[in-house]
Amino acid sequence: MIGKLNHVAIAVPDLGAAMTLYRDTLGAVVSDPQAISEHGVTVSFVDLDNTRIELLEALGEGSPIAGFIERNPAGGIHHMCFEVADIIAARDKLKSDGARVLGDGEPKIGAHGKPVLFLHPKDFTGVLIELEQA
């Protein structure tokens, strides 16, 4: 069902500092920041040959990233994103197998302009999983 790894997301307390670290210290190509109000985050992508890293900063106090940073002040890995060919078929299969889809279960448009869903980390060895329609 899942395709390739699309990205690994890292929640950070200071997006500008994280972008500088990846760009200037590691020599990576880093995108400009993009606010995604629907998800309560500001993101920047680090492009790698085989995948991407998504740097996430809270956008407002109600952001789900704000709570993560409160529990992990230095930041850390927040989720992994896998591509799927058909997000509705993937959702329905996962739900029929007992997996919990977060939110209302309907895809939202993610940072790449494509439909995404999140799966409960307790169903996937403690890892928050994002599915993105390829």
LUMGU-867014 format. One line per 10 residues: number of its first residue (from 1); their letters; for each residue x, y, z of N, C-alpha, C, O, CB. Coordinates in nm, 3 decimals. Glycine has a CB too. Layout:
NUM) a) X Y Z X Y Z X Y Z X Y Z X Y Z ~ ...
This chain:
1) migklnhvai) 0.081 -0.119 0.000 0.000 0.000 0.000 0.086 0.125 0.000 0.064 0.215 -0.082 -0.093 0.000 0.119 ~ 0.184 0.134 0.092 0.263 0.256 0.096 0.370 0.255 -0.013 0.423 0.151 -0.050 0.329 0.274 0.234 ~ 0.397 0.372 -0.061 0.501 0.390 -0.161 0.628 0.439 -0.095 0.664 0.395 0.014 0.457 0.487 -0.271 ~ 0.694 0.529 -0.163 0.823 0.575 -0.112 0.806 0.670 0.007 0.700 0.729 0.028 0.901 0.643 -0.222 ~ 0.913 0.683 0.082 0.919 0.780 0.191 0.922 0.918 0.128 1.013 0.950 0.051 1.044 0.755 0.283 ~ 0.824 1.000 0.160 0.818 1.135 0.106 0.904 1.229 0.187 0.984 1.305 0.132 0.674 1.185 0.102 ~ 0.888 1.224 0.321 0.972 1.309 0.407 0.966 1.261 0.551 0.877 1.186 0.592 0.927 1.455 0.399 ~ 1.064 1.307 0.627 1.066 1.294 0.772 1.051 1.435 0.826 1.124 1.525 0.786 1.199 1.224 0.826 ~ 0.955 1.454 0.916 0.927 1.587 0.969 0.994 1.605 1.105 0.986 1.517 1.191 0.776 1.611 0.981 ~ 1.058 1.718 1.122 1.124 1.752 1.247 1.063 1.881 1.299 1.068 1.985 1.233 1.278 1.766 1.228
11) avpdlgaamt) 1.004 1.873 1.419 0.950 1.993 1.484 1.066 2.070 1.544 1.153 2.011 1.609 0.843 1.956 1.592 ~ 1.067 2.200 1.524 1.176 2.284 1.572 1.120 2.405 1.645 1.013 2.456 1.610 1.267 2.329 1.455 ~ 1.192 2.453 1.748 1.144 2.571 1.819 1.171 2.702 1.743 1.103 2.801 1.767 1.209 2.578 1.954 ~ 1.268 2.702 1.651 1.306 2.822 1.576 1.336 2.781 1.433 1.445 2.731 1.404 1.428 2.894 1.642 ~ 1.240 2.803 1.345 1.255 2.760 1.206 1.374 2.826 1.137 1.448 2.760 1.065 1.128 2.789 1.129 ~ 1.392 2.955 1.159 1.504 3.025 1.096 1.639 2.965 1.136 1.726 2.947 1.051 1.501 3.172 1.133 ~ 1.655 2.935 1.263 1.781 2.875 1.311 1.800 2.736 1.250 1.912 2.699 1.213 1.781 2.867 1.465 ~ 1.691 2.658 1.241 1.702 2.523 1.185 1.737 2.530 1.036 1.818 2.452 0.987 1.570 2.445 1.206 ~ 1.675 2.625 0.964 1.706 2.641 0.822 1.852 2.678 0.803 1.918 2.625 0.713 1.616 2.748 0.760 ~ 1.903 2.766 0.885 2.044 2.806 0.878 2.135 2.688 0.904 2.235 2.670 0.835 2.074 2.919 0.977
21) lyrdtlgavv) 2.101 2.608 1.004 2.181 2.491 1.039 2.191 2.395 0.920 2.301 2.353 0.883 2.121 2.418 1.160 ~ 2.077 2.360 0.861 2.079 2.265 0.749 2.145 2.325 0.625 2.217 2.255 0.554 1.936 2.221 0.716 ~ 2.122 2.453 0.598 2.178 2.517 0.479 2.327 2.546 0.497 2.409 2.505 0.414 2.103 2.649 0.448 ~ 2.364 2.615 0.604 2.501 2.664 0.618 2.596 2.560 0.678 2.712 2.553 0.639 2.502 2.787 0.704 ~ 2.547 2.481 0.771 2.635 2.383 0.835 2.643 2.253 0.756 2.751 2.196 0.739 2.588 2.354 0.976 ~ 2.527 2.206 0.706 2.524 2.079 0.634 2.530 2.095 0.482 2.546 1.997 0.410 2.401 2.003 0.671 ~ 2.516 2.218 0.432 2.526 2.242 0.289 2.405 2.197 0.209 2.417 2.170 0.090 2.646 2.176 0.236 ~ 2.289 2.187 0.273 2.168 2.138 0.205 2.095 2.252 0.136 2.111 2.369 0.169 2.075 2.069 0.306 ~ 2.013 2.215 0.039 1.923 2.308 -0.027 1.798 2.316 0.060 1.734 2.214 0.086 1.890 2.264 -0.176 ~ 1.763 2.437 0.103 1.651 2.458 0.195 1.552 2.555 0.130 1.591 2.661 0.081 1.701 2.512 0.333
31) sdpqaisehg) 1.424 2.518 0.131 1.322 2.604 0.070 1.288 2.722 0.160 1.318 2.722 0.279 1.195 2.523 0.040 ~ 1.225 2.821 0.101 1.173 2.933 0.179 1.062 2.882 0.271 0.995 2.784 0.239 1.121 3.046 0.086 ~ 1.042 2.948 0.385 0.934 2.907 0.474 0.798 2.933 0.413 0.779 3.027 0.336 0.946 2.979 0.608 ~ 0.703 2.846 0.449 0.566 2.856 0.398 0.471 2.834 0.514 0.475 2.730 0.579 0.540 2.752 0.283 ~ 0.384 2.931 0.541 0.284 2.917 0.647 0.166 2.837 0.594 0.115 2.865 0.485 0.238 3.057 0.697 ~ 0.124 2.737 0.670 0.008 2.656 0.635 -0.090 2.665 0.751 -0.087 2.584 0.844 0.048 2.505 0.604 ~ -0.176 2.765 0.745 -0.263 2.795 0.859 -0.359 2.681 0.890 -0.392 2.660 1.007 -0.342 2.920 0.831 ~ -0.405 2.607 0.790 -0.497 2.496 0.813 -0.437 2.391 0.906 -0.510 2.325 0.981 -0.537 2.432 0.680 ~ -0.305 2.375 0.901 -0.237 2.276 0.985 -0.168 2.341 1.105 -0.114 2.271 1.190 -0.135 2.198 0.903 ~ -0.169 2.474 1.113 -0.108 2.543 1.226 0.043 2.536 1.229 0.104 2.531 1.336 -0.161 2.487 1.353
41) vtvsfvdldn) 0.106 2.534 1.111 0.251 2.522 1.105 0.310 2.615 0.999 0.242 2.657 0.906 0.291 2.377 1.075 ~ 0.437 2.644 1.017 0.519 2.703 0.912 0.622 2.598 0.878 0.684 2.541 0.968 0.585 2.840 0.957 ~ 0.643 2.571 0.749 0.732 2.463 0.707 0.840 2.514 0.615 0.826 2.616 0.548 0.653 2.353 0.637 ~ 0.949 2.441 0.614 1.056 2.458 0.517 1.107 2.319 0.484 1.119 2.235 0.573 1.171 2.553 0.571 ~ 1.136 2.294 0.358 1.182 2.162 0.318 1.331 2.162 0.287 1.382 2.253 0.222 1.104 2.113 0.197 ~ 1.398 2.059 0.335 1.538 2.034 0.305 1.539 1.925 0.198 1.497 1.812 0.224 1.621 1.992 0.435 ~ 1.586 1.959 0.079 1.586 1.863 -0.032 1.712 1.778 -0.029 1.824 1.829 -0.022 1.574 1.936 -0.167 ~ 1.691 1.647 -0.035 1.799 1.550 -0.039 1.784 1.465 -0.166 1.679 1.468 -0.229 1.800 1.459 0.090 ~ 1.886 1.392 -0.202 1.878 1.310 -0.322 1.768 1.205 -0.314 1.702 1.176 -0.414 2.011 1.242 -0.347 ~ 1.747 1.146 -0.195 1.654 1.034 -0.184 1.525 1.065 -0.110 1.435 0.980 -0.107 1.722 0.923 -0.117
51) triellealg) 1.512 1.183 -0.050 1.390 1.220 0.022 1.399 1.367 0.061 1.484 1.440 0.011 1.369 1.130 0.147 ~ 1.313 1.408 0.150 1.316 1.544 0.204 1.303 1.539 0.355 1.255 1.441 0.413 1.203 1.630 0.142 ~ 1.347 1.645 0.418 1.322 1.668 0.559 1.230 1.789 0.566 1.255 1.891 0.502 1.456 1.691 0.642 ~ 1.124 1.777 0.642 1.031 1.888 0.661 1.057 1.947 0.799 1.039 1.880 0.900 0.881 1.841 0.645 ~ 1.098 2.071 0.801 1.117 2.143 0.928 0.986 2.212 0.961 0.932 2.286 0.879 1.235 2.245 0.919 ~ 0.934 2.188 1.081 0.804 2.240 1.123 0.819 2.333 1.242 0.886 2.300 1.340 0.709 2.125 1.158 ~ 0.757 2.449 1.234 0.752 2.542 1.347 0.604 2.573 1.373 0.524 2.583 1.280 0.834 2.674 1.318 ~ 0.570 2.588 1.500 0.432 2.620 1.537 0.391 2.753 1.477 0.467 2.850 1.476 0.416 2.623 1.690 ~ 0.269 2.757 1.427 0.209 2.879 1.375 0.093 2.913 1.468 -0.020 2.871 1.445 0.162 2.863 1.224 ~ 0.121 2.988 1.572 0.020 3.022 1.671 0.018 2.926 1.788 0.073 2.816 1.781 -0.116 3.026 1.606
61) egspiagfie) -0.046 2.969 1.894 -0.048 2.891 2.017 -0.131 2.764 2.007 -0.105 2.668 2.079 -0.100 2.974 2.130 ~ -0.231 2.761 1.918 -0.315 2.643 1.903 -0.255 2.535 1.815 -0.319 2.433 1.791 -0.447 2.683 1.848 ~ -0.135 2.556 1.766 -0.071 2.461 1.677 -0.040 2.330 1.748 0.001 2.331 1.864 0.058 2.522 1.620 ~ -0.060 2.215 1.680 -0.020 2.088 1.740 0.131 2.081 1.764 0.177 2.005 1.849 -0.064 1.972 1.651 ~ 0.206 2.159 1.690 0.352 2.160 1.708 0.389 2.232 1.837 0.490 2.199 1.899 0.421 2.228 1.588 ~ 0.308 2.330 1.880 0.336 2.402 2.005 0.341 2.306 2.123 0.430 2.315 2.207 0.230 2.511 2.030 ~ 0.245 2.214 2.130 0.244 2.115 2.237 0.364 2.021 2.230 0.422 1.985 2.332 0.116 2.034 2.233 ~ 0.401 1.982 2.108 0.517 1.895 2.090 0.643 1.965 2.140 0.724 1.904 2.210 0.532 1.855 1.942 ~ 0.660 2.092 2.103 0.779 2.167 2.145 0.777 2.191 2.296 0.883 2.193 2.359 0.786 2.302 2.070 ~ 0.660 2.207 2.353 0.652 2.223 2.498 0.704 2.098 2.569 0.772 2.108 2.672 0.506 2.251 2.541
71) rnpaggihhm) 0.673 1.981 2.513 0.721 1.854 2.571 0.865 1.822 2.531 0.934 1.748 2.601 0.630 1.739 2.529 ~ 0.909 1.879 2.419 1.043 1.853 2.364 1.106 1.987 2.325 1.109 2.020 2.207 1.037 1.755 2.239 ~ 1.155 2.065 2.421 1.198 2.203 2.394 1.306 2.217 2.286 1.314 2.321 2.221 1.250 2.264 2.519 ~ 1.388 2.116 2.266 1.491 2.123 2.163 1.439 2.081 2.026 1.509 2.094 1.926 1.609 2.036 2.202 ~ 1.315 2.031 2.021 1.259 1.979 1.898 1.283 1.830 1.885 1.332 1.767 1.979 1.317 2.051 1.778 ~ 1.249 1.774 1.771 1.269 1.631 1.748 1.185 1.581 1.632 1.107 1.656 1.572 1.236 1.552 1.873 ~ 1.203 1.453 1.602 1.127 1.393 1.492 0.979 1.393 1.530 0.941 1.344 1.637 1.177 1.249 1.461 ~ 0.897 1.446 1.442 0.753 1.458 1.467 0.673 1.349 1.394 0.586 1.286 1.454 0.704 1.596 1.425 ~ 0.702 1.327 1.266 0.631 1.222 1.192 0.710 1.181 1.067 0.807 1.245 1.028 0.490 1.271 1.152 ~ 0.663 1.070 1.008 0.716 1.023 0.880 0.602 1.023 0.781 0.489 0.988 0.815 0.781 0.881 0.892
81) cfevadiiaa) 0.630 1.063 0.658 0.527 1.070 0.554 0.559 0.971 0.443 0.669 0.969 0.388 0.516 1.214 0.497 ~ 0.459 0.889 0.411 0.470 0.793 0.302 0.370 0.829 0.193 0.260 0.878 0.221 0.446 0.648 0.353 ~ 0.408 0.804 0.071 0.318 0.827 -0.042 0.226 0.707 -0.062 0.266 0.592 -0.042 0.398 0.856 -0.170 ~ 0.103 0.736 -0.104 0.007 0.633 -0.142 -0.055 0.675 -0.276 -0.067 0.794 -0.305 -0.104 0.613 -0.032 ~ -0.093 0.577 -0.356 -0.151 0.608 -0.486 -0.292 0.664 -0.475 -0.330 0.753 -0.550 -0.152 0.483 -0.573 ~ -0.370 0.612 -0.380 -0.510 0.652 -0.363 -0.535 0.668 -0.214 -0.549 0.568 -0.143 -0.609 0.548 -0.427 ~ -0.542 0.790 -0.167 -0.553 0.815 -0.023 -0.685 0.766 0.036 -0.688 0.723 0.151 -0.536 0.963 0.005 ~ -0.792 0.772 -0.040 -0.922 0.725 0.009 -0.921 0.573 0.022 -0.967 0.519 0.123 -1.037 0.770 -0.087 ~ -0.868 0.503 -0.078 -0.859 0.357 -0.070 -0.767 0.315 0.045 -0.797 0.220 0.116 -0.806 0.299 -0.204 ~ -0.656 0.387 0.063 -0.564 0.357 0.173 -0.634 0.378 0.307 -0.625 0.294 0.397 -0.437 0.444 0.164
91) rdklksdgar) -0.704 0.491 0.321 -0.777 0.520 0.445 -0.878 0.411 0.476 -0.885 0.360 0.588 -0.848 0.657 0.436 ~ -0.957 0.374 0.376 -1.061 0.274 0.398 -1.003 0.139 0.436 -1.056 0.072 0.524 -1.148 0.260 0.275 ~ -0.895 0.100 0.372 -0.828 -0.027 0.405 -0.773 -0.022 0.547 -0.791 -0.116 0.624 -0.714 -0.057 0.304 ~ -0.705 0.086 0.582 -0.647 0.098 0.715 -0.755 0.097 0.822 -0.741 0.029 0.924 -0.564 0.227 0.726 ~ -0.863 0.169 0.801 -0.973 0.172 0.897 -1.036 0.034 0.912 -1.069 -0.007 1.023 -1.079 0.274 0.855 ~ -1.052 -0.039 0.802 -1.110 -0.173 0.810 -1.017 -0.269 0.884 -1.062 -0.369 0.940 -1.140 -0.227 0.670 ~ -0.887 -0.238 0.884 -0.790 -0.318 0.958 -0.773 -0.273 1.102 -0.692 -0.329 1.176 -0.656 -0.314 0.887 ~ -0.848 -0.169 1.143 -0.846 -0.125 1.282 -0.757 -0.006 1.311 -0.746 0.035 1.427 -0.805 -0.236 1.366 ~ -0.692 0.051 1.211 -0.606 0.168 1.235 -0.694 0.292 1.255 -0.801 0.304 1.196 -0.506 0.190 1.117 ~ -0.646 0.382 1.338 -0.719 0.506 1.365 -0.662 0.619 1.280 -0.542 0.646 1.280 -0.712 0.542 1.514
101) vlgdgepkig) -0.752 0.685 1.208 -0.718 0.803 1.130 -0.749 0.924 1.217 -0.859 0.933 1.273 -0.796 0.809 0.992 ~ -0.656 1.015 1.231 -0.675 1.131 1.317 -0.768 1.234 1.252 -0.788 1.234 1.130 -0.541 1.195 1.349 ~ -0.823 1.321 1.335 -0.915 1.424 1.286 -1.047 1.363 1.247 -1.092 1.265 1.306 -0.854 1.499 1.168 ~ -1.110 1.423 1.147 -1.241 1.374 1.104 -1.232 1.261 1.001 -1.334 1.214 0.952 -1.322 1.489 1.046 ~ -1.110 1.219 0.969 -1.091 1.109 0.875 -1.092 1.150 0.729 -1.070 1.067 0.641 -1.196 1.008 0.896 ~ -1.117 1.277 0.704 -1.117 1.326 0.566 -0.982 1.390 0.535 -0.928 1.462 0.618 -1.233 1.428 0.543 ~ -0.929 1.365 0.415 -0.800 1.424 0.378 -0.807 1.576 0.379 -0.909 1.637 0.347 -0.757 1.374 0.241 ~ -0.695 1.636 0.415 -0.677 1.781 0.406 -0.563 1.805 0.307 -0.485 1.714 0.278 -0.646 1.846 0.548 ~ -0.555 1.924 0.256 -0.446 1.956 0.163 -0.322 1.990 0.245 -0.325 2.075 0.333 -0.485 2.073 0.068 ~ -0.212 1.922 0.213 -0.087 1.940 0.287 0.004 2.043 0.222 -0.036 2.117 0.132 -0.015 1.810 0.298
111) ahgkpvlflh) 0.127 2.046 0.269 0.226 2.145 0.226 0.262 2.136 0.078 0.306 2.235 0.019 0.351 2.130 0.308 ~ 0.242 2.019 0.019 0.275 2.002 -0.123 0.153 2.022 -0.213 0.160 1.998 -0.334 0.333 1.864 -0.147 ~ 0.041 2.065 -0.154 -0.080 2.085 -0.232 -0.153 1.957 -0.264 -0.238 1.954 -0.354 -0.047 2.156 -0.358 ~ -0.122 1.850 -0.193 -0.183 1.719 -0.218 -0.258 1.673 -0.093 -0.226 1.719 0.017 -0.075 1.614 -0.259 ~ -0.356 1.585 -0.107 -0.432 1.536 0.008 -0.343 1.454 0.103 -0.261 1.374 0.061 -0.550 1.451 -0.038 ~ -0.364 1.478 0.234 -0.289 1.407 0.338 -0.384 1.361 0.449 -0.489 1.420 0.470 -0.176 1.496 0.395 ~ -0.343 1.256 0.518 -0.409 1.205 0.638 -0.302 1.167 0.738 -0.189 1.135 0.700 -0.501 1.083 0.606 ~ -0.337 1.170 0.866 -0.245 1.125 0.970 -0.304 1.005 1.042 -0.425 0.997 1.064 -0.216 1.239 1.071 ~ -0.216 0.911 1.078 -0.256 0.789 1.147 -0.204 0.792 1.290 -0.093 0.839 1.316 -0.203 0.663 1.073 ~ -0.284 0.741 1.381 -0.252 0.747 1.524 -0.120 0.675 1.553 -0.101 0.561 1.511 -0.366 0.686 1.607
121) pkdftgvlie) -0.030 0.740 1.626 0.100 0.678 1.655 0.089 0.550 1.739 0.175 0.463 1.728 0.189 0.776 1.727 ~ -0.014 0.537 1.820 -0.027 0.416 1.902 -0.056 0.293 1.816 -0.037 0.180 1.861 -0.138 0.433 2.006 ~ -0.100 0.314 1.693 -0.125 0.203 1.602 -0.003 0.167 1.518 -0.004 0.066 1.447 -0.242 0.237 1.511 ~ 0.103 0.250 1.526 0.220 0.231 1.440 0.349 0.246 1.520 0.432 0.332 1.490 0.218 0.330 1.323 ~ 0.364 0.163 1.620 0.484 0.155 1.705 0.532 0.291 1.756 0.652 0.317 1.763 0.596 0.091 1.627 ~ 0.437 0.375 1.792 0.470 0.504 1.852 0.507 0.612 1.754 0.552 0.719 1.796 0.581 0.488 1.945 ~ 0.490 0.588 1.624 0.529 0.686 1.522 0.404 0.745 1.457 0.318 0.671 1.409 0.621 0.620 1.415 ~ 0.395 0.877 1.456 0.289 0.944 1.383 0.319 0.929 1.234 0.427 0.964 1.188 0.278 1.096 1.423 ~ 0.221 0.875 1.160 0.238 0.850 1.017 0.149 0.946 0.940 0.031 0.961 0.970 0.206 0.702 0.981 ~ 0.208 1.010 0.840 0.131 1.091 0.746 0.128 1.016 0.613 0.230 0.964 0.568 0.193 1.235 0.729
131) leqa) 0.011 1.010 0.552 -0.001 0.956 0.418 -0.029 1.071 0.324 -0.112 1.158 0.354 -0.113 0.848 0.409 ~ 0.039 1.074 0.211 0.017 1.177 0.110 -0.011 1.111 -0.023 0.062 1.021 -0.066 0.140 1.273 0.100 ~ -0.117 1.157 -0.089 -0.148 1.100 -0.220 -0.042 1.144 -0.320 -0.015 1.263 -0.336 -0.291 1.143 -0.267 ~ 0.016 1.047 -0.387 0.123 1.075 -0.484 0.065 1.120 -0.617 0.140 1.148 -0.711 0.212 0.951 -0.504
